[in-house]
Amino acid sequence: SSARNGAARRRERWFWWRRPSLIRKGAAAVNKKPKLPTLKTGNDIVAQDASKREKLDQRSRALWAAQCAERVLHYFESEHPQDDRPRRAIEGARAWARGEISMMDARALAVAAHAAARTCTQPAATAAARATGHAVATAHARGHARGGASYALLAIALELPEQADKRMIAEKKWQETKLAKYKRIRAAGTAARRAARD
């Protein structure tokens, strides 16, 4: 009995000695903010479609990335309504795909869009602007298309971090439907060219 009482007293002393630390840890657990998603998360999700993108030519990739970026452009424009650099980047990606501007013109638009991203204070706005920069940079290197889609996913996730996974999965499905559309267009074009040769 005396041994049990002694053990109880030691536990009580330990508790009161550690009480401030325990309270702080408990409060931190209650007030813990959700971990912000990162670009790596978006890259990992978009990488799942790598084999599908391989079948697309560079112009189709630019058009797809521009559509992905346009979906989140409002995050940037709500913070900087007078700054049209990201919007011009999306228009530039489409103009390059139509053969209306050169690759160097597209690169200049990409640099401007990334400069616009650096002026943002909201993470979602920054990611949206970077999505547009990567979309038009696809004219320079086709791998930038992945950046456009990844940053678009990141922008959506950063808007509501507590719902990041759910929102990114939903947006990824939308991106997949658009990717499939460009694959069908390319397949139809290839079939038409073969028929013309025959």
PyRosetta script that sets phi, psi and omega in degrees:
from pyrosetta import init, pose_from_sequence

init()
pose = pose_from_sequence("SSARNGAARRRERWFWWRRPSLIRKGAAAVNKKPKLPTLKTGNDIVAQDASKREKLDQRSRALWAAQCAERVLHYFESEHPQDDRPRRAIEGARAWARGEISMMDARALAVAAHAAARTCTQPAATAAARATGHAVATAHARGHARGGASYALLAIALELPEQADKRMIAEKKWQETKLAKYKRIRAAGTAARRAARD")
pose.set_psi(1, -47.0)
pose.set_omega(1, -179.9)
pose.set_phi(2, -64.2)
pose.set_psi(2, -34.4)
pose.set_omega(2, 178.0)
pose.set_phi(3, -66.5)
pose.set_psi(3, -42.1)
pose.set_omega(3, 178.6)
pose.set_phi(4, -64.3)
pose.set_psi(4, -42.1)
pose.set_omega(4, 179.0)
pose.set_phi(5, -62.6)
pose.set_psi(5, -39.8)
pose.set_omega(5, 178.2)
pose.set_phi(6, -63.8)
pose.set_psi(6, -41.4)
pose.set_omega(6, 178.3)
pose.set_phi(7, -64.6)
pose.set_psi(7, -39.8)
pose.set_omega(7, 178.8)
pose.set_phi(8, -63.5)
pose.set_psi(8, -41.6)
pose.set_omega(8, 179.7)
pose.set_phi(9, -65.2)
pose.set_psi(9, -38.1)
pose.set_omega(9, 179.0)
pose.set_phi(10, -65.5)
pose.set_psi(10, -41.5)
pose.set_omega(10, 177.5)
pose.set_phi(11, -62.5)
pose.set_psi(11, -40.2)
pose.set_omega(11, -179.6)
pose.set_phi(12, -65.1)
pose.set_psi(12, -43.2)
pose.set_omega(12, 178.4)
pose.set_phi(13, -63.3)
pose.set_psi(13, -41.9)
pose.set_omega(13, 178.8)
pose.set_phi(14, -59.7)
pose.set_psi(14, -42.5)
pose.set_omega(14, -178.9)
pose.set_phi(15, -61.8)
pose.set_psi(15, -48.4)
pose.set_omega(15, -177.0)
pose.set_phi(16, -68.9)
pose.set_psi(16, -29.0)
pose.set_omega(16, 176.5)
pose.set_phi(17, -70.6)
pose.set_psi(17, -39.4)
pose.set_omega(17, -179.0)
pose.set_phi(18, -90.2)
pose.set_psi(18, -3.9)
pose.set_omega(18, -172.0)
pose.set_phi(19, -53.7)
pose.set_psi(19, -47.2)
pose.set_omega(19, -179.9)
pose.set_phi(20, -58.6)
pose.set_psi(20, -41.2)
pose.set_omega(20, 180.0)
pose.set_phi(21, -65.9)
pose.set_psi(21, -42.0)
pose.set_omega(21, 179.8)
pose.set_phi(22, -63.2)
pose.set_psi(22, -40.1)
pose.set_omega(22, 179.6)
pose.set_phi(23, -64.5)
pose.set_psi(23, -43.0)
pose.set_omega(23, -179.8)
pose.set_phi(24, -62.3)
pose.set_psi(24, -42.6)
pose.set_omega(24, 179.8)
pose.set_phi(25, -64.8)
pose.set_psi(25, -39.4)
pose.set_omega(25, 178.9)
pose.set_phi(26, -65.0)
pose.set_psi(26, -41.9)
pose.set_omega(26, 179.0)
pose.set_phi(27, -66.0)
pose.set_psi(27, -38.5)
pose.set_omega(27, 179.1)
pose.set_phi(28, -63.4)
pose.set_psi(28, -38.5)
pose.set_omega(28, 179.7)
pose.set_phi(29, -65.7)
pose.set_psi(29, -37.6)
pose.set_omega(29, -179.2)
pose.set_phi(30, -71.0)
pose.set_psi(30, -39.8)
pose.set_omega(30, -174.6)
pose.set_phi(31, -94.2)
pose.set_psi(31, 7.2)
pose.set_omega(31, -177.1)
pose.set_phi(32, -61.9)
pose.set_psi(32, 128.0)
pose.set_omega(32, 179.8)
pose.set_phi(33, -85.7)
pose.set_psi(33, 150.6)
pose.set_omega(33, 178.6)
pose.set_phi(34, -63.7)
pose.set_psi(34, 142.4)
pose.set_omega(34, 179.2)
pose.set_phi(35, -67.9)
pose.set_psi(35, 131.2)
pose.set_omega(35, -177.6)
pose.set_phi(36, -70.8)
pose.set_psi(36, 137.2)
pose.set_omega(36, 176.2)
pose.set_phi(37, -66.0)
pose.set_psi(37, 157.0)
pose.set_omega(37, -178.9)
pose.set_phi(38, -121.6)
pose.set_psi(38, 170.1)
pose.set_omega(38, 178.5)
pose.set_phi(39, -62.3)
pose.set_psi(39, -32.3)
pose.set_omega(39, 179.2)
pose.set_phi(40, -58.1)
pose.set_psi(40, -37.4)
pose.set_omega(40, 178.0)
pose.set_phi(41, -59.9)
pose.set_psi(41, -48.3)
pose.set_omega(41, 178.5)
pose.set_phi(42, -62.8)
pose.set_psi(42, -41.6)
pose.set_omega(42, 178.8)
pose.set_phi(43, -61.2)
pose.set_psi(43, -42.5)
pose.set_omega(43, -179.4)
pose.set_phi(44, -62.3)
pose.set_psi(44, -39.6)
pose.set_omega(44, -179.8)
pose.set_phi(45, -69.1)
pose.set_psi(45, -46.2)
pose.set_omega(45, -178.3)
pose.set_phi(46, -67.7)
pose.set_psi(46, -30.3)
pose.set_omega(46, -179.6)
pose.set_phi(47, -60.9)
pose.set_psi(47, -21.8)
pose.set_omega(47, 179.8)
pose.set_phi(48, -63.7)
pose.set_psi(48, -21.7)
pose.set_omega(48, -179.2)
pose.set_phi(49, -100.7)
pose.set_psi(49, 14.8)
pose.set_omega(49, -174.8)
pose.set_phi(50, -55.8)
pose.set_psi(50, -43.5)
pose.set_omega(50, -177.8)
pose.set_phi(51, -65.9)
pose.set_psi(51, -32.8)
pose.set_omega(51, 178.6)
pose.set_phi(52, -70.7)
pose.set_psi(52, -39.0)
pose.set_omega(52, -179.6)
pose.set_phi(53, -69.5)
pose.set_psi(53, -27.7)
pose.set_omega(53, -179.3)
pose.set_phi(54, -58.6)
pose.set_psi(54, -26.5)
pose.set_omega(54, -177.7)
pose.set_phi(55, -83.3)
pose.set_psi(55, -4.6)
pose.set_omega(55, -179.3)
pose.set_phi(56, -95.6)
pose.set_psi(56, 143.1)
pose.set_omega(56, 173.7)
pose.set_phi(57, -78.2)
pose.set_psi(57, 174.5)
pose.set_omega(57, -172.9)
pose.set_phi(58, -65.7)
pose.set_psi(58, -36.8)
pose.set_omega(58, -178.9)
pose.set_phi(59, -69.5)
pose.set_psi(59, -39.4)
pose.set_omega(59, 177.5)
pose.set_phi(60, -64.7)
pose.set_psi(60, -37.8)
pose.set_omega(60, 177.5)
pose.set_phi(61, -62.8)
pose.set_psi(61, -41.8)
pose.set_omega(61, -179.8)
pose.set_phi(62, -62.9)
pose.set_psi(62, -41.8)
pose.set_omega(62, 179.7)
pose.set_phi(63, -65.9)
pose.set_psi(63, -40.9)
pose.set_omega(63, 178.3)
pose.set_phi(64, -64.7)
pose.set_psi(64, -45.4)
pose.set_omega(64, 179.9)
pose.set_phi(65, -63.7)
pose.set_psi(65, -36.0)
pose.set_omega(65, 178.8)
pose.set_phi(66, -64.9)
pose.set_psi(66, -39.8)
pose.set_omega(66, 177.0)
pose.set_phi(67, -64.3)
pose.set_psi(67, -41.7)
pose.set_omega(67, 178.7)
pose.set_phi(68, -61.4)
pose.set_psi(68, -44.5)
pose.set_omega(68, -178.3)
pose.set_phi(69, -68.2)
pose.set_psi(69, -37.3)
pose.set_omega(69, -178.3)
pose.set_phi(70, -62.9)
pose.set_psi(70, -28.2)
pose.set_omega(70, -179.2)
pose.set_phi(71, -63.6)
pose.set_psi(71, -25.5)
pose.set_omega(71, -176.8)
pose.set_phi(72, -113.7)
pose.set_psi(72, 5.2)
pose.set_omega(72, -176.7)
pose.set_phi(73, -58.1)
pose.set_psi(73, -31.2)
pose.set_omega(73, -177.1)
pose.set_phi(74, -63.1)
pose.set_psi(74, -23.4)
pose.set_omega(74, 176.5)
pose.set_phi(75, -63.6)
pose.set_psi(75, -41.2)
pose.set_omega(75, 177.7)
pose.set_phi(76, -72.1)
pose.set_psi(76, -46.8)
pose.set_omega(76, -174.0)
pose.set_phi(77, -68.0)
pose.set_psi(77, -23.8)
pose.set_omega(77, 175.8)
pose.set_phi(78, -70.0)
pose.set_psi(78, -28.0)
pose.set_omega(78, 177.6)
pose.set_phi(79, -88.6)
pose.set_psi(79, -36.6)
pose.set_omega(79, -178.4)
pose.set_phi(80, -129.4)
pose.set_psi(80, 73.0)
pose.set_omega(80, -175.6)
pose.set_phi(81, -63.4)
pose.set_psi(81, -20.8)
pose.set_omega(81, -177.8)
pose.set_phi(82, -93.5)
pose.set_psi(82, -7.3)
pose.set_omega(82, -177.1)
pose.set_phi(83, -95.5)
pose.set_psi(83, 113.1)
pose.set_omega(83, -175.2)
pose.set_phi(84, -101.5)
pose.set_psi(84, 10.7)
pose.set_omega(84, -176.6)
pose.set_phi(85, -62.4)
pose.set_psi(85, -45.2)
pose.set_omega(85, 176.9)
pose.set_phi(86, -64.5)
pose.set_psi(86, -37.9)
pose.set_omega(86, 178.6)
pose.set_phi(87, -65.3)
pose.set_psi(87, -39.9)
pose.set_omega(87, 178.0)
pose.set_phi(88, -66.0)
pose.set_psi(88, -29.1)
pose.set_omega(88, 176.7)
pose.set_phi(89, -66.1)
pose.set_psi(89, -42.4)
pose.set_omega(89, 177.8)
pose.set_phi(90, -63.4)
pose.set_psi(90, -45.2)
pose.set_omega(90, 178.2)
pose.set_phi(91, -62.4)
pose.set_psi(91, -35.5)
pose.set_omega(91, 179.6)
pose.set_phi(92, -67.4)
pose.set_psi(92, -38.3)
pose.set_omega(92, 177.8)
pose.set_phi(93, -60.0)
pose.set_psi(93, -42.3)
pose.set_omega(93, -180.0)
pose.set_phi(94, -71.4)
pose.set_psi(94, -38.0)
pose.set_omega(94, 178.6)
pose.set_phi(95, -65.2)
pose.set_psi(95, -39.6)
pose.set_omega(95, 177.5)
pose.set_phi(96, -64.4)
pose.set_psi(96, -40.7)
pose.set_omega(96, 179.8)
pose.set_phi(97, -62.8)
pose.set_psi(97, -29.1)
pose.set_omega(97, 178.1)
pose.set_phi(98, -85.6)
pose.set_psi(98, -3.8)
pose.set_omega(98, -179.5)
pose.set_phi(99, 81.6)
pose.set_psi(99, 20.5)
pose.set_omega(99, -174.9)
pose.set_phi(100, -92.9)
pose.set_psi(100, -21.4)
pose.set_omega(100, 177.2)
pose.set_phi(101, -132.6)
pose.set_psi(101, 161.0)
pose.set_omega(101, -178.0)
pose.set_phi(102, -84.8)
pose.set_psi(102, 169.3)
pose.set_omega(102, 177.0)
pose.set_phi(103, -63.4)
pose.set_psi(103, -37.4)
pose.set_omega(103, 179.8)
pose.set_phi(104, -66.6)
pose.set_psi(104, -36.4)
pose.set_omega(104, 175.3)
pose.set_phi(105, -63.2)
pose.set_psi(105, -42.2)
pose.set_omega(105, 179.4)
pose.set_phi(106, -64.3)
pose.set_psi(106, -39.6)
pose.set_omega(106, 178.3)
pose.set_phi(107, -62.1)
pose.set_psi(107, -40.3)
pose.set_omega(107, 179.2)
pose.set_phi(108, -62.6)
pose.set_psi(108, -38.9)
pose.set_omega(108, 177.8)
pose.set_phi(109, -66.8)
pose.set_psi(109, -35.4)
pose.set_omega(109, 178.2)
pose.set_phi(110, -65.5)
pose.set_psi(110, -44.2)
pose.set_omega(110, 178.7)
pose.set_phi(111, -60.4)
pose.set_psi(111, -41.5)
pose.set_omega(111, 179.9)
pose.set_phi(112, -65.5)
pose.set_psi(112, -39.3)
pose.set_omega(112, 179.9)
pose.set_phi(113, -66.1)
pose.set_psi(113, -39.9)
pose.set_omega(113, 178.6)
pose.set_phi(114, -69.3)
pose.set_psi(114, -32.4)
pose.set_omega(114, 174.9)
pose.set_phi(115, -65.2)
pose.set_psi(115, -38.6)
pose.set_omega(115, 177.2)
pose.set_phi(116, -63.6)
pose.set_psi(116, -37.1)
pose.set_omega(116, 179.6)
pose.set_phi(117, -60.6)
pose.set_psi(117, -34.5)
pose.set_omega(117, -177.6)
pose.set_phi(118, -72.5)
pose.set_psi(118, -10.6)
pose.set_omega(118, 179.0)
pose.set_phi(119, -90.1)
pose.set_psi(119, -5.8)
pose.set_omega(119, -173.8)
pose.set_phi(120, -82.0)
pose.set_psi(120, 151.0)
pose.set_omega(120, 173.3)
pose.set_phi(121, -106.5)
pose.set_psi(121, -23.9)
pose.set_omega(121, 179.7)
pose.set_phi(122, -92.8)
pose.set_psi(122, 128.1)
pose.set_omega(122, -178.3)
pose.set_phi(123, -56.7)
pose.set_psi(123, -38.0)
pose.set_omega(123, -179.4)
pose.set_phi(124, -65.4)
pose.set_psi(124, -37.5)
pose.set_omega(124, 178.7)
pose.set_phi(125, -66.6)
pose.set_psi(125, -41.4)
pose.set_omega(125, 177.9)
pose.set_phi(126, -60.4)
pose.set_psi(126, -48.0)
pose.set_omega(126, -179.0)
pose.set_phi(127, -63.2)
pose.set_psi(127, -38.2)
pose.set_omega(127, 179.6)
pose.set_phi(128, -63.4)
pose.set_psi(128, -44.3)
pose.set_omega(128, 179.4)
pose.set_phi(129, -64.3)
pose.set_psi(129, -39.3)
pose.set_omega(129, 179.0)
pose.set_phi(130, -67.4)
pose.set_psi(130, -32.0)
pose.set_omega(130, 175.8)
pose.set_phi(131, -60.0)
pose.set_psi(131, -42.3)
pose.set_omega(131, -179.7)
pose.set_phi(132, -68.4)
pose.set_psi(132, -37.1)
pose.set_omega(132, 179.0)
pose.set_phi(133, -63.2)
pose.set_psi(133, -41.2)
pose.set_omega(133, 178.7)
pose.set_phi(134, -70.4)
pose.set_psi(134, -34.6)
pose.set_omega(134, -180.0)
pose.set_phi(135, -60.2)
pose.set_psi(135, -48.9)
pose.set_omega(135, -178.5)
pose.set_phi(136, -74.9)
pose.set_psi(136, -25.8)
pose.set_omega(136, 177.4)
pose.set_phi(137, -69.9)
pose.set_psi(137, -10.5)
pose.set_omega(137, 175.7)
pose.set_phi(138, -60.1)
pose.set_psi(138, -23.3)
pose.set_omega(138, 175.6)
pose.set_phi(139, -63.3)
pose.set_psi(139, -29.8)
pose.set_omega(139, -179.7)
pose.set_phi(140, -85.9)
pose.set_psi(140, -42.9)
pose.set_omega(140, 179.9)
pose.set_phi(141, -149.0)
pose.set_psi(141, 127.5)
pose.set_omega(141, -172.1)
pose.set_phi(142, -65.1)
pose.set_psi(142, -21.0)
pose.set_omega(142, 178.1)
pose.set_phi(143, -64.6)
pose.set_psi(143, -18.3)
pose.set_omega(143, 179.2)
pose.set_phi(144, -66.6)
pose.set_psi(144, -18.5)
pose.set_omega(144, 178.6)
pose.set_phi(145, -59.7)
pose.set_psi(145, -38.6)
pose.set_omega(145, 177.7)
pose.set_phi(146, -62.4)
pose.set_psi(146, -38.5)
pose.set_omega(146, 177.8)
pose.set_phi(147, -62.0)
pose.set_psi(147, -39.4)
pose.set_omega(147, 177.8)
pose.set_phi(148, -60.9)
pose.set_psi(148, -45.4)
pose.set_omega(148, -180.0)
pose.set_phi(149, -70.0)
pose.set_psi(149, -39.5)
pose.set_omega(149, -177.9)
pose.set_phi(150, -66.3)
pose.set_psi(150, -44.3)
pose.set_omega(150, 179.4)
pose.set_phi(151, -68.2)
pose.set_psi(151, -30.8)
pose.set_omega(151, 175.5)
pose.set_phi(152, -64.5)
pose.set_psi(152, -43.6)
pose.set_omega(152, 176.4)
pose.set_phi(153, -62.1)
pose.set_psi(153, -41.0)
pose.set_omega(153, -179.7)
pose.set_phi(154, -63.9)
pose.set_psi(154, -41.2)
pose.set_omega(154, 179.7)
pose.set_phi(155, -60.2)
pose.set_psi(155, -43.6)
pose.set_omega(155, 179.8)
pose.set_phi(156, -64.7)
pose.set_psi(156, -39.9)
pose.set_omega(156, 179.8)
pose.set_phi(157, -68.1)
pose.set_psi(157, -39.4)
pose.set_omega(157, -177.3)
pose.set_phi(158, -71.0)
pose.set_psi(158, -23.5)
pose.set_omega(158, 179.2)
pose.set_phi(159, -63.7)
pose.set_psi(159, -40.3)
pose.set_omega(159, 177.9)
pose.set_phi(160, -137.1)
pose.set_psi(160, 81.9)
pose.set_omega(160, -175.1)
pose.set_phi(161, -57.4)
pose.set_psi(161, -31.5)
pose.set_omega(161, -178.7)
pose.set_phi(162, -69.3)
pose.set_psi(162, -15.6)
pose.set_omega(162, 177.4)
pose.set_phi(163, -117.5)
pose.set_psi(163, 22.8)
pose.set_omega(163, -171.5)
pose.set_phi(164, -56.1)
pose.set_psi(164, -50.9)
pose.set_omega(164, -176.3)
pose.set_phi(165, -59.8)
pose.set_psi(165, -46.9)
pose.set_omega(165, -178.5)
pose.set_phi(166, -62.6)
pose.set_psi(166, -44.3)
pose.set_omega(166, -177.5)
pose.set_phi(167, -69.5)
pose.set_psi(167, -38.2)
pose.set_omega(167, -179.7)
pose.set_phi(168, -68.3)
pose.set_psi(168, -38.2)
pose.set_omega(168, 178.7)
pose.set_phi(169, -64.6)
pose.set_psi(169, -42.6)
pose.set_omega(169, 179.5)
pose.set_phi(170, -63.2)
pose.set_psi(170, -43.4)
pose.set_omega(170, -179.7)
pose.set_phi(171, -68.8)
pose.set_psi(171, -36.0)
pose.set_omega(171, 177.6)
pose.set_phi(172, -60.2)
pose.set_psi(172, -39.6)
pose.set_omega(172, 178.0)
pose.set_phi(173, -62.4)
pose.set_psi(173, -40.0)
pose.set_omega(173, 178.2)
pose.set_phi(174, -63.8)
pose.set_psi(174, -43.9)
pose.set_omega(174, 179.1)
pose.set_phi(175, -59.9)
pose.set_psi(175, -37.5)
pose.set_omega(175, -179.8)
pose.set_phi(176, -65.3)
pose.set_psi(176, -39.2)
pose.set_omega(176, 179.2)
pose.set_phi(177, -64.1)
pose.set_psi(177, -38.9)
pose.set_omega(177, 178.8)
pose.set_phi(178, -70.8)
pose.set_psi(178, -37.1)
pose.set_omega(178, 177.2)
pose.set_phi(179, -62.4)
pose.set_psi(179, -40.9)
pose.set_omega(179, 178.4)
pose.set_phi(180, -63.4)
pose.set_psi(180, -35.1)
pose.set_omega(180, 179.3)
pose.set_phi(181, -63.4)
pose.set_psi(181, -45.4)
pose.set_omega(181, -179.8)
pose.set_phi(182, -67.3)
pose.set_psi(182, -32.1)
pose.set_omega(182, 175.5)
pose.set_phi(183, -64.1)
pose.set_psi(183, -41.8)
pose.set_omega(183, 179.4)
pose.set_phi(184, -65.5)
pose.set_psi(184, -40.8)
pose.set_omega(184, 179.3)
pose.set_phi(185, -62.5)
pose.set_psi(185, -43.7)
pose.set_omega(185, -179.7)
pose.set_phi(186, -65.1)
pose.set_psi(186, -41.8)
pose.set_omega(186, 179.6)
pose.set_phi(187, -62.7)
pose.set_psi(187, -40.7)
pose.set_omega(187, 179.3)
pose.set_phi(188, -65.5)
pose.set_psi(188, -39.7)
pose.set_omega(188, 178.9)
pose.set_phi(189, -65.5)
pose.set_psi(189, -40.0)
pose.set_omega(189, 178.0)
pose.set_phi(190, -64.0)
pose.set_psi(190, -41.9)
pose.set_omega(190, 179.1)
pose.set_phi(191, -64.4)
pose.set_psi(191, -40.0)
pose.set_omega(191, -179.8)
pose.set_phi(192, -64.8)
pose.set_psi(192, -42.2)
pose.set_omega(192, -180.0)
pose.set_phi(193, -65.2)
pose.set_psi(193, -38.1)
pose.set_omega(193, 178.2)
pose.set_phi(194, -65.2)
pose.set_psi(194, -40.7)
pose.set_omega(194, 179.2)
pose.set_phi(195, -64.3)
pose.set_psi(195, -38.0)
pose.set_omega(195, 179.8)
pose.set_phi(196, -65.7)
pose.set_psi(196, -37.9)
pose.set_omega(196, 179.3)
pose.set_phi(197, -69.3)
pose.set_psi(197, -35.4)
pose.set_omega(197, -179.2)
pose.set_phi(198, -71.7)
pose.dump_pdb("model.pdb")
